[in-house]
């Protein structure tokens, strides 16, 4: 999880201090991009989501409750924008195989090259299968299993109760597991 930025920086941002906001953006930009890219699987779309996220943060930071974690609020904004993007993209039916093929993540350390190659291929297959889930299942799966967030944090980000989070996660995992079994990968 990303390290929290100081409350002083947040307070200065609330007063529309551009230097403080620049520090905030620099601190969280790669964190926001990683999440957005994992959700939308497209570099340009992820950059657009991150840019829109920080625009919204700038506009609404005076409303941010400093008693809460900023990273949770950022997660919520990025995730909601990604969810809207995915719903819109699904309506346009523009998610193509090329989008899936262009998805590449670097999750693994450089242990053993052969094991790394096999694991990387399996991760790419899982990510491709995750892209075929419903937008809600996909977001829950990515936040829980790829971003390693806790259920209560995901519930806060998505404004869903824990039962719905667990249900969506169960069906997402079940769907991915069935597909992996069909491919004889597990």
RABELBEL-V908823 format. One record per pair of residues at least 12 apart in sequence whose C-alpha atoms are under 6 Angstrom apart, sorted by the first residue. I is the first residue (numbers start at 0). J is the second residue. If there is no record, write none. Layout:
# RABELBEL-V908823
I/J + I/J
This chain:
# RABELBEL-V908823
13/60 + 13/61 + 32/49 + 40/102 + 52/77 + 75/156 + 99/127 + 136/167 + 136/171 + 139/168 + 140/168
